[in-house]
Amino acid sequence: MTGGREAPVAFDDDYRREVLEPARAAGDQPPEDLRARYALGDQLTAASVAARVKEVRQCWRRARGQLKFRKLIDRLEAEHRELAPLFAAAERGDLRPLEQRLRGGRERTERRRAQTRARLADAAGVLRMVAPGEVESIARTGGMTRAELGRLAAADRIDVREPDALPSAAPYPAFRKVQESLDVLGKRHLADFLFGARLTGPIRLLDGFAAPGGALRLDKDAVAAAGAEWARRSRDTSTTHADTILAALRSGAGLPELLLFDVADRLRERLRQRASERALLQYAVEDLGVEQADARRLVFAIGRETGPGGGLAGRLRSLLDAGEVYAAAELADAGQIPHPAPDTDPPEEEVLAAEARHRLDTALRLRETAAAEPDPDRAYRFLADALQLVRDLPGAAAQQHRLP
């Protein structure tokens, strides 16, 4: 938009696109910069300011007819009452109060931007990672769009990613005994038991097992070689503990999954002991010998698990608390979580999965009702209800934006 006069329809379209829509996306936060809020030109005169303010307020009144803008417009009008003396003075020819406020508005915008950026850095912590839901929440609180804060995250080298899904239950029933035997033998984890001194550097666990050099493979041949080596030793308590470990490795459970659970469970134990992110990262890298990037992802994922046991139930609860119900339902389906059986006391993950699926089904019906509704305001309310239930409902927000 420029400082000149446009036809009302063209002006309204530009103003909604450049001011109202971004403000609504930022949590109905009006722009701090009054030049942007009132679409003022660079050269201010008494006549141009009066005409532009009148034009903008007329646009507000027309936009308020759309339910999606109502809260924002009410806020703009409320704040305009406080700003009215500035514009009254400008209309009389005294532009100094308005110009002073314009300079202050830019400063407030930059200050708010800096504060929001600092909150993002706090959330990222030493890992320099945040979840998408956290970015959205911080952006909304700071009056910014998610995309804008995402760009700041990229500039600050903060990785925005979903936490990796880690195994919540041991792939082998007696795994606690296995870990006790590993500890007795002085082995950091299953890979240390299998390869010992051949592990010459940090290992990778996520996206498959990998060790420096690429020659070591976590497979049945490695298990057979370790078993043969222990079989050559004379029998004592050490070989008994080795047999316990080998039984797990030969059980048919996936070897990468066993190792990943082993390492994740050790990190969870440290977290339950109130270890900080920095301490967990140091433990993963220096004590467990995990490669730095994988260690960051592991600590990030474990830190985002909630509840006493974390794991799948914790991840589902975290997603539901964040309003990401669609993602929770997808996780439940991917994890093949069954529906709770009647007349039983189902495990927590089944209860949470059932809640996610029920909310998603209801939201999908509301979205379908909105698509068939000819009245834009009623359609908007149906979609608002759907998004209240499932904030990440695919297509619903875009459907709202397309409403006339």
C-alpha positions in Angstrom: 0.0 0.0 0.0 1.1 3.5 -0.6 0.1 6.9 0.8 -2.1 7.7 -2.1 -5.9 7.1 -2.4 -7.1 3.8 -3.8 -10.6 2.6 -4.6 -12.2 1.1 -1.4 -12.3 -2.5 -2.7 -8.7 -2.4 -3.8 -7.6 -0.7 -0.6 -9.5 -3.2 1.5 -7.9 -6.1 -0.3 -4.4 -4.7 0.1 -5.0 -3.8 3.8 -6.4 -7.2 4.7 -3.5 -9.0 3.0 -0.7 -6.8 4.3 -2.0 -5.8 7.8 -5.1 -7.8 9.0 -4.1 -11.3 7.9 -0.5 -11.1 9.4 -2.0 -9.5 12.6 -4.5 -12.3 12.9 -1.8 -14.9 12.3 0.2 -13.3 15.1 -2.6 -14.0 17.6 -4.8 -11.0 16.8 -1.9 -8.7 17.7 -2.2 -5.3 16.1 1.1 -4.0 14.6 3.1 -1.9 17.0 4.2 0.4 14.1 1.4 2.9 13.6 2.7 3.6 10.1 1.9 0.0 9.2 -1.3 -0.1 11.2 -2.8 2.9 9.6 -1.1 2.5 6.2 0.5 5.9 6.4 2.8 7.2 3.7 6.3 8.4 4.2 5.4 12.1 3.8 2.8 13.1 6.4 0.5 16.0 6.1 -2.6 17.0 8.1 -4.9 16.2 5.2 -3.3 12.9 4.2 -3.2 11.6 7.8 -6.9 12.5 8.4 -8.0 10.9 5.1 -6.0 7.8 5.6 -7.2 7.2 9.2 -10.8 7.6 8.0 -10.2 5.2 5.2 -8.6 2.6 7.5 -11.3 2.8 10.1 -13.9 2.3 7.3 -12.0 -0.8 6.2 -12.1 -2.0 9.8 -15.8 -1.7 10.0 -16.2 -3.6 6.8 -13.8 -6.3 7.9 -15.6 -6.7 11.2 -18.5 -8.2 9.3 -16.2 -11.3 8.9 -16.1 -13.3 12.1 -12.5 -14.2 11.7 -11.5 -10.5 12.0 -13.9 -9.5 14.7 -11.6 -9.9 17.7 -8.7 -8.1 16.0 -10.9 -5.2 14.8 -12.4 -4.8 18.3 -8.8 -4.6 19.7 -7.8 -2.1 17.0 -10.8 0.1 17.7 -10.1 -0.1 21.5 -6.5 1.0 21.0 -7.6 3.7 18.5 -9.6 5.4 21.2 -6.3 5.9 23.1 -4.6 7.1 20.0 -7.3 9.5 18.9 -5.6 12.6 20.5 -2.5 12.0 18.3 -4.6 12.0 15.1 -6.7 15.0 16.3 -3.5 17.0 16.8 -2.3 15.9 13.3 -5.5 16.9 11.7 -5.1 20.4 13.3 -1.6 20.6 11.7 0.5 19.5 14.7 2.3 16.3 13.5 4.9 16.2 16.2 3.1 13.9 18.7 2.3 11.4 15.9 5.8 11.5 14.5 7.2 10.9 18.0 4.8 7.9 18.5 5.8 6.5 15.1 9.5 6.5 16.2 8.5 4.9 19.5 6.4 2.3 17.6 9.4 1.1 15.7 11.4 0.8 18.9 8.6 -1.2 20.6 8.4 -3.5 17.6 12.1 -4.1 17.7 12.0 -4.6 21.5 9.1 -7.1 21.3 10.9 -8.9 18.5 14.1 -9.1 20.6 12.1 -10.4 23.6 10.4 -13.1 21.5 13.7 -14.1 20.0 15.2 -14.4 23.5 12.3 -16.6 24.5 13.0 -18.8 21.5 16.6 -19.1 22.5 15.7 -20.0 26.0 13.4 -22.8 24.7 16.1 -24.1 22.4 18.6 -24.3 25.3 22.0 -25.8 24.9 20.7 -28.2 22.3 19.6 -25.4 19.9 16.4 -27.3 19.2 12.7 -26.6 19.5 9.5 -28.3 18.5 7.2 -26.8 15.9 4.4 -26.5 18.5 6.8 -24.5 20.8 7.6 -22.1 18.0 3.9 -21.5 17.3 3.2 -20.9 21.0 6.1 -18.5 21.4 5.2 -16.7 18.2 1.6 -16.3 19.3 2.6 -14.9 22.7 5.1 -12.5 21.1 2.6 -11.2 18.5 4.6 -12.7 15.6 3.7 -15.1 12.9 5.1 -18.7 13.1 6.8 -18.1 9.7 8.5 -15.0 10.9 9.8 -16.6 14.1 10.8 -19.6 12.0 13.1 -17.4 10.0 14.6 -16.0 13.2 15.2 -19.6 14.3 17.0 -20.3 11.1 19.1 -17.2 11.4 20.0 -18.2 15.0 20.8 -21.7 13.9 18.1 -23.2 16.0 16.8 -26.5 14.6 12.9 -26.6 14.5 12.0 -30.3 14.4 9.7 -32.9 15.9 11.3 -35.0 18.6 12.3 -38.4 17.4 10.0 -41.2 18.5 12.0 -43.4 20.9 11.0 -46.9 22.0 9.0 -46.6 25.2 9.0 -50.2 26.2 11.9 -52.7 26.2 11.9 -54.9 23.1 13.1 -57.7 25.4 11.0 -58.5 28.5 13.9 -59.1 30.9 15.9 -56.1 29.7 16.5 -54.7 33.2 18.5 -57.8 34.0 20.5 -57.3 30.8 21.4 -53.8 31.8 22.5 -55.0 35.3 24.7 -57.5 33.6 26.2 -54.9 31.3 27.0 -52.8 34.3 28.6 -55.7 36.1 30.8 -56.3 33.1 31.7 -52.6 32.8 30.1 -52.2 29.4 28.4 -48.9 28.6 25.7 -50.5 26.4 25.1 -53.4 24.1 27.4 -52.1 21.3 30.2 -51.9 23.8 29.6 -55.5 24.8 29.6 -56.7 21.2 32.5 -54.7 19.8 34.6 -53.6 22.8 37.9 -52.0 21.8 36.8 -52.1 18.1 34.6 -49.1 18.8 37.2 -46.4 18.0 34.8 -43.4 18.0 31.3 -42.2 18.6 28.4 -44.3 17.4 25.2 -43.3 15.7 21.9 -44.8 16.8 19.1 -42.8 15.1 18.4 -43.7 11.5 20.2 -46.9 12.0 23.4 -48.0 13.7 26.7 -46.7 12.5 30.3 -46.7 13.9 33.5 -45.1 12.7 35.0 -46.8 9.7 31.8 -48.5 8.6 33.1 -52.0 9.2 31.2 -52.8 12.3 27.7 -54.1 11.7 25.0 -54.7 14.4 23.8 -58.0 13.1 23.5 -61.7 14.0 27.1 -62.3 12.8 28.3 -59.8 15.4 26.3 -61.6 18.1 27.7 -65.0 17.0 31.2 -63.6 17.1 30.7 -62.3 20.6 29.1 -65.6 21.7 32.0 -67.5 20.4 34.5 -65.3 22.2 32.7 -65.7 25.5 32.4 -69.5 24.9 36.2 -69.8 24.9 36.5 -68.4 28.4 36.4 -70.4 31.5 33.1 -70.4 33.3 32.6 -67.9 36.1 30.2 -65.2 37.2 31.3 -63.0 34.2 30.2 -65.6 31.7 26.9 -66.0 33.5 26.3 -62.2 33.0 27.4 -62.5 29.4 24.9 -65.3 28.8 22.1 -63.0 30.1 23.1 -60.4 27.6 23.5 -62.9 24.7 20.1 -64.3 25.4 18.6 -60.9 24.7 20.7 -60.4 21.6 19.6 -63.8 20.3 15.9 -63.4 21.2 14.8 -62.2 17.8 14.2 -58.6 19.0 15.7 -56.0 16.6 19.3 -55.3 17.5 19.2 -51.6 16.6 16.0 -51.2 18.6 17.5 -53.0 21.6 20.6 -50.7 21.5 18.5 -47.6 21.1 16.2 -48.5 24.0 19.3 -49.3 26.1 20.8 -45.8 25.5 17.5 -44.0 25.8 16.6 -45.7 29.0 19.9 -44.7 30.6 19.3 -41.1 29.6 15.8 -41.3 31.0 17.2 -42.5 34.3 19.5 -39.5 34.4 16.6 -37.2 33.6 14.6 -38.6 36.4 17.5 -37.7 38.6 17.0 -34.1 37.5 20.0 -33.9 35.2 20.1 -30.8 33.1 20.2 -30.8 29.3 23.9 -29.9 29.3 24.6 -32.8 31.8 22.5 -35.2 29.7 24.3 -34.2 26.5 27.7 -34.6 28.2 26.7 -38.0 29.5 25.5 -39.2 26.1 28.6 -38.0 24.3 31.4 -38.6 26.8 30.2 -41.6 28.8 28.0 -43.4 26.3 30.0 -42.5 23.3 27.1 -41.3 21.1 27.9 -39.0 18.1 27.2 -35.4 18.9 24.3 -34.8 16.5 22.5 -38.0 17.6 23.1 -37.2 21.2 21.4 -33.8 20.7 18.4 -35.5 19.1 18.2 -38.1 21.8 18.3 -35.6 24.7 15.8 -33.3 22.8 13.4 -36.2 22.3 13.7 -37.5 25.9 13.3 -34.0 27.3 10.0 -33.6 25.4 8.6 -36.8 26.8 6.2 -36.3 29.7 4.9 -38.4 32.5 6.7 -40.8 34.8 7.4 -43.3 32.0 7.7 -41.0 29.1 7.7 -43.0 25.9 4.7 -43.4 23.7 2.1 -42.4 26.3 4.2 -39.3 27.2 4.5 -38.4 23.5 0.8 -38.7 23.0 0.1 -36.6 26.0 2.5 -34.0 24.9 0.9 -33.8 21.4 -2.6 -33.6 22.9 -1.6 -30.9 25.3 -0.1 -28.9 22.4 -3.4 -29.2 20.4 -1.7 -31.4 17.8 -4.4 -34.0 17.9 -4.0 -35.1 14.3 -0.4 -35.8 14.9 -1.4 -37.8 18.0 -3.9 -39.8 16.1 -1.3 -40.5 13.4 1.2 -41.6 16.1 -1.4 -43.9 17.6 -2.1 -45.5 14.3 1.6 -45.8 13.5 2.2 -47.4 16.9 -0.8 -49.8 16.2 -2.3 -48.8 19.6 -5.6 -50.8 19.9 -8.9 -49.3 21.1 -9.5 -49.9 24.8 -11.3 -53.1 25.5 -14.6 -52.7 27.3 -14.8 -53.4 31.1 -11.1 -53.2 31.5 -8.6 -50.8 33.0 -6.7 -49.9 29.7 -3.1 -48.6 29.7 -2.6 -44.9 29.4 -1.5 -44.9 25.8 -4.8 -46.6 24.8 -6.8 -44.0 26.6 -4.9 -41.1 25.0 -5.1 -42.7 21.6 -8.8 -43.1 21.9 -9.2 -39.5 22.9 -7.1 -38.3 19.9 -9.1 -40.5 17.5 -12.5 -39.3 18.9 -11.5 -35.6 18.7 -10.2 -36.1 15.2 -13.4 -37.8 14.1 -15.5 -34.9 15.5 -13.3 -32.3 13.9 -13.4 -34.0 10.5 -17.2 -34.0 10.7 -17.2 -30.3 11.5 -14.9 -29.6 8.6 -17.2 -31.5 6.3 -20.2 -29.6 7.6 -18.4 -26.3 7.0 -17.6 -27.2 3.5 -21.3 -27.8 2.8 -22.4 -24.6 4.7 -23.4 -21.7 2.4 -23.3 -19.1 5.2 -19.6 -17.9 5.6 -20.0 -16.9 9.2 -21.5 -20.3 10.1 -18.9 -22.1 8.1 -16.2 -20.1 9.9 -17.7 -21.1 13.3 -17.7 -24.7 12.3 -14.1 -24.5 11.3 -13.2 -22.6 14.5 -14.8 -25.4 16.5 -12.9 -28.0 14.5 -9.6 -26.2 15.0 -10.4 -25.8 18.7 -10.6 -29.6 18.9 -7.7 -30.3 16.5 -5.4 -27.4 16.0 -3.4 -29.2 13.3 -6.4 -30.4 11.4 -5.2 -30.5 7.7 -6.8 -28.0 5.4 -9.0 -26.4 8.0 -7.0 -23.2 8.5 -6.7 -22.7 4.7 -10.4 -23.4 4.3 -11.0 -20.6 6.8 -8.8 -18.2 5.0 -10.7 -18.8 1.7 -14.0 -17.9 3.2 -15.4 -14.6 1.8 
